């Protein structure tokens, strides 16, 4: 049964969806680095996909050898055994990565529908971290489906990484094209940054935030800047700078991810309104991307 967000631990938590693939392991490593930077805890979750288990139980199911192309019999018991082995590899990988990053962690296995299980688990986390590849079908299309399920029925904050994503000490970039998105974007950052060691106020915690405004109308851009500064100030986050950029598509976000430590964008933004723009961004981001609803 899902728990209310009031039941989440005091320490920020990043839920990491693991599938034992190289991309998932690399994404876990990236999430651990972000967790270390933000003072968060990792919660590893390996999901035994119920649809795969049902398919394996069908009499006509066969396994095709990668090298021989030979058809072999395959049962639900065979798949369950493989999933158990994958879960153990994922657990060991999470343990090694978390210890190396010096972050707290936990791990569990659940069986069910991927999107549903993630949505339920996400209610106990501050962020959900997914690798952009893996998941048993073409990466970005499958990922888009999982993200859609999370954002619509589960959690409103999803962190995306992949095996090529370098985690670096660059700035947090808050990308805004609608003043209505500012509360959710800023609160997503403030809720996951470590608590201040003493005293509130601007710069009391976390790195400075670069506010990137993606609108062309001067009055609208001015209103966004004013609102962003006020919200960041209210949440005790420093403003490292403000700049305005042109363009509204995934290519712009991809370019802005270069040199950044974290890119934060609203899931409802015009920048990712089209599925192709979202796929462009997620295919090869130059830094972790946090989608917020």
C-alpha positions as CSV (number, residue, x, y, z in Angstrom):
1,X,0.0,0.0,0.0
2,X,1.3,3.4,-0.8
3,X,2.3,5.7,2.0
4,X,1.6,9.5,2.3
5,X,4.5,11.7,1.6
6,X,4.4,12.8,5.3
7,X,5.9,9.3,6.0
8,X,9.1,9.9,4.0
9,X,12.3,10.1,6.1
10,X,13.8,13.4,7.2
11,X,16.9,12.8,5.0
12,X,16.2,13.3,1.2
13,X,15.8,10.1,-0.6
14,X,16.4,9.2,-4.3
15,X,14.6,6.1,-5.5
16,X,16.7,4.3,-8.0
17,X,15.1,1.9,-10.4
18,X,17.5,-0.9,-11.2
19,X,17.4,-3.6,-13.9
20,X,21.0,-4.9,-13.8
21,X,21.9,-3.6,-17.2
22,X,25.1,-1.6,-17.8
23,X,23.1,1.5,-18.4
24,X,21.2,1.0,-15.1
25,X,24.5,0.5,-13.2
26,X,25.9,3.6,-14.8
27,X,22.8,5.6,-14.0
28,X,23.0,4.3,-10.4
29,X,26.5,5.6,-10.2
30,X,25.4,9.0,-11.5
31,X,22.5,9.1,-9.0
32,X,24.9,8.2,-6.2
33,X,27.1,11.2,-7.1
34,X,24.0,13.5,-7.1
35,X,22.9,12.0,-3.8
36,X,26.4,12.7,-2.3
37,X,26.2,16.2,-3.6
38,X,22.7,16.8,-2.2
39,X,23.1,14.8,1.0
40,X,20.5,12.3,0.0
41,X,20.0,8.5,0.5
42,X,19.7,5.9,-2.3
43,X,16.8,3.4,-2.3
44,X,17.4,0.7,-4.9
45,X,14.4,-1.0,-6.4
46,X,14.5,-4.0,-8.7
47,X,11.2,-4.8,-10.3
48,X,10.3,-8.3,-11.5
49,X,8.2,-7.4,-14.5
50,X,4.8,-9.2,-14.2
51,X,4.2,-8.9,-18.0
52,X,7.5,-10.8,-18.7
53,X,6.6,-13.5,-16.2
54,X,3.2,-13.9,-17.8
55,X,4.7,-14.2,-21.2
56,X,7.2,-16.8,-20.1
57,X,4.3,-18.9,-18.7
58,X,2.7,-19.2,-22.2
59,X,3.2,-22.6,-23.8
60,X,4.5,-21.1,-27.1
61,X,7.2,-19.0,-25.5
62,X,10.7,-19.7,-26.8
63,X,14.1,-18.2,-26.1
64,X,16.2,-17.1,-29.1
65,X,19.9,-17.5,-28.7
66,X,21.8,-14.3,-29.4
67,X,24.7,-15.9,-31.3
68,X,23.1,-19.1,-32.6
69,X,19.5,-17.8,-33.3
70,X,18.4,-21.2,-32.0
71,X,15.0,-21.6,-30.5
72,X,15.0,-23.0,-27.0
73,X,12.3,-23.8,-24.5
74,X,11.9,-21.3,-21.8
75,X,9.6,-21.4,-18.7
76,X,8.4,-18.9,-16.1
77,X,10.6,-20.8,-13.6
78,X,13.7,-20.1,-15.8
79,X,12.8,-16.4,-16.0
80,X,12.2,-16.2,-12.2
81,X,15.7,-17.7,-11.7
82,X,17.2,-15.2,-14.1
83,X,15.5,-12.3,-12.4
84,X,16.7,-13.4,-9.0
85,X,20.3,-13.5,-10.3
86,X,19.9,-10.1,-11.9
87,X,18.5,-8.7,-8.7
88,X,21.5,-9.9,-6.8
89,X,23.8,-8.3,-9.3
90,X,21.9,-5.1,-9.0
91,X,22.1,-5.2,-5.2
92,X,25.8,-5.8,-5.3
93,X,26.3,-3.0,-7.8
94,X,24.2,-0.6,-5.7
95,X,26.2,-1.5,-2.6
96,X,29.6,-1.0,-4.3
97,X,28.5,2.4,-5.8
98,X,26.9,3.7,-2.6
99,X,29.9,2.8,-0.4
100,X,32.3,4.4,-2.9
101,X,30.1,7.6,-2.9
102,X,29.8,7.4,0.9
103,X,26.0,7.7,0.8
104,X,23.4,5.7,2.7
105,X,21.4,3.1,0.8
106,X,18.8,0.4,0.9
107,X,17.6,-2.2,-1.6
108,X,14.5,-4.2,-2.2
109,X,12.8,-6.4,-4.9
110,X,9.1,-6.0,-5.9
111,X,7.0,-7.9,-8.5
112,X,4.3,-6.2,-10.6
113,X,3.8,-3.7,-13.4
114,X,6.8,-1.5,-13.8
115,X,5.0,1.9,-14.0
116,X,2.6,1.0,-11.2
117,X,5.3,-0.2,-8.8
118,X,7.5,2.8,-9.4
119,X,4.5,5.2,-9.0
120,X,3.7,3.6,-5.6
121,X,7.3,3.5,-4.4
122,X,7.8,7.1,-5.5
123,X,5.4,8.4,-2.9
124,X,8.1,7.7,-0.3
125,X,10.9,9.5,-2.1
126,X,12.0,13.0,-2.9
127,X,13.3,12.0,-6.4
128,X,13.0,9.0,-8.7
129,X,16.1,8.2,-10.7
130,X,15.8,6.3,-13.9
131,X,18.4,5.2,-16.5
132,X,17.4,6.2,-20.0
133,X,18.2,2.8,-21.4
134,X,17.4,-0.7,-20.4
135,X,13.8,-1.6,-19.6
136,X,13.5,-4.3,-22.2
137,X,12.4,-2.3,-25.2
138,X,13.7,0.7,-27.3
139,X,15.1,2.9,-24.6
140,X,13.7,6.4,-25.0
141,X,10.2,5.3,-26.1
142,X,9.9,2.9,-23.2
143,X,11.3,5.5,-20.8
144,X,8.8,8.1,-22.0
145,X,6.0,5.7,-21.1
146,X,7.5,5.1,-17.6
147,X,8.0,8.8,-17.0
148,X,4.5,9.5,-18.1
149,X,3.1,7.0,-15.6
150,X,5.2,8.4,-12.8
151,X,4.4,12.1,-13.5
152,X,0.7,11.4,-14.0
153,X,-0.1,9.0,-11.2
154,X,2.9,8.9,-8.9
155,X,5.8,11.2,-8.3
156,X,6.3,14.7,-9.8
157,X,10.1,14.7,-9.7
158,X,12.0,12.3,-12.0
159,X,15.8,12.3,-12.4
160,X,17.1,10.9,-15.7
161,X,20.7,9.7,-16.3
162,X,22.4,7.3,-18.7
163,X,25.8,5.6,-19.1
164,X,27.3,8.5,-21.0
165,X,26.1,11.2,-18.5
166,X,29.1,12.7,-16.6
167,X,28.3,13.8,-13.1
168,X,30.3,16.9,-12.5
169,X,30.5,19.9,-10.2
170,X,28.9,22.3,-12.7
171,X,26.0,24.7,-11.7
172,X,22.4,23.8,-11.2
173,X,20.5,25.3,-14.1
174,X,16.8,26.0,-13.6
175,X,15.1,26.3,-17.0
176,X,11.9,28.4,-17.0
177,X,9.5,29.4,-19.8
178,X,6.3,29.9,-17.7
179,X,6.1,31.8,-14.4
180,X,3.5,29.2,-13.1
181,X,6.2,26.5,-13.1
182,X,8.5,28.4,-10.7
183,X,7.0,27.1,-7.3
184,X,7.3,23.4,-8.3
185,X,10.8,23.8,-9.8
186,X,12.3,25.7,-6.9
187,X,10.5,23.5,-4.3
188,X,11.9,20.4,-6.0
189,X,15.4,21.7,-5.5
190,X,14.9,23.0,-2.0
191,X,13.3,19.7,-0.8
192,X,16.3,17.7,-1.9
193,X,19.2,20.0,-1.0
194,X,20.8,19.4,2.4
195,X,19.4,21.4,5.3
196,X,21.4,24.5,6.2
197,X,24.1,24.1,8.9
198,X,23.2,27.4,10.5
199,X,20.9,30.3,9.7
200,X,18.4,30.7,6.9
201,X,18.7,33.1,4.0
202,X,20.2,33.3,0.6
203,X,23.2,31.0,0.2
204,X,22.5,29.2,3.5
205,X,22.5,25.9,1.7
206,X,23.4,24.2,-1.5
207,X,25.2,25.6,-4.6
208,X,24.0,28.6,-6.5
209,X,21.3,28.3,-9.1
210,X,21.5,29.6,-12.6
211,X,18.1,30.8,-13.8
212,X,17.7,30.3,-17.6
213,X,14.7,32.1,-19.0
214,X,13.4,30.7,-22.3
215,X,10.9,33.4,-23.5
216,X,11.2,36.2,-26.0
217,X,8.8,38.7,-24.6
218,X,10.7,41.2,-22.3
219,X,7.8,41.8,-19.9
220,X,7.2,38.0,-19.4
221,X,10.9,37.4,-19.0
222,X,11.1,40.1,-16.4
223,X,8.1,38.6,-14.4
224,X,9.8,35.2,-14.5
225,X,13.1,36.6,-13.2
226,X,11.4,38.5,-10.4
227,X,9.3,35.5,-9.3
228,X,12.3,33.1,-9.6
229,X,14.5,35.3,-7.4
230,X,11.7,35.7,-4.8
231,X,11.0,32.0,-4.6
232,X,14.7,31.0,-4.4
233,X,15.2,33.6,-1.7
234,X,12.2,32.3,0.2
235,X,13.6,28.8,0.1
236,X,17.2,29.9,1.1
237,X,18.8,29.2,-2.2
238,X,21.4,31.5,-3.8
239,X,21.0,32.9,-7.3
240,X,24.3,32.4,-9.2
241,X,23.0,34.3,-12.3
242,X,20.1,34.9,-14.6
243,X,20.2,34.8,-18.4
244,X,17.8,34.7,-21.3
245,X,18.0,32.3,-24.2
246,X,16.1,31.8,-27.5
247,X,14.5,28.6,-28.8
248,X,12.0,26.2,-27.4
249,X,12.9,22.6,-28.1
250,X,14.9,19.6,-26.9
251,X,18.0,20.8,-28.7
252,X,18.1,23.9,-26.6
253,X,17.9,21.9,-23.4
254,X,20.6,19.5,-24.7
255,X,22.9,22.4,-25.3
256,X,22.2,23.9,-21.9
257,X,23.0,20.6,-20.2
258,X,26.6,20.9,-21.3
259,X,28.8,22.1,-18.4
260,X,26.0,21.8,-15.9
261,X,25.9,19.7,-12.8
262,X,22.1,19.3,-13.0
263,X,19.4,20.6,-15.4
264,X,15.9,21.2,-13.9
265,X,12.9,21.7,-16.2
266,X,9.2,21.5,-15.9
267,X,7.5,18.4,-17.4
268,X,4.8,20.8,-18.7
269,X,7.3,23.1,-20.3
270,X,6.9,23.9,-24.0
271,X,10.6,22.8,-24.3
272,X,9.5,19.2,-23.9
273,X,5.9,19.4,-25.0
274,X,6.5,17.2,-28.0
275,X,7.6,13.6,-27.5
276,X,10.4,14.1,-30.0
277,X,11.8,17.0,-27.9
278,X,11.8,14.9,-24.8
279,X,13.5,12.0,-26.6
280,X,16.1,14.4,-28.0
281,X,16.9,15.6,-24.4
282,X,16.9,12.1,-22.9
283,X,18.8,10.3,-25.6
284,X,22.2,11.8,-24.6
285,X,22.0,14.5,-21.9
286,X,25.4,16.0,-20.9
287,X,24.3,16.1,-17.3
288,X,21.5,14.6,-15.1
289,X,18.1,16.0,-15.9
290,X,15.4,16.6,-13.3
291,X,11.8,16.7,-14.7
292,X,9.3,18.3,-12.4
293,X,5.5,18.5,-12.4
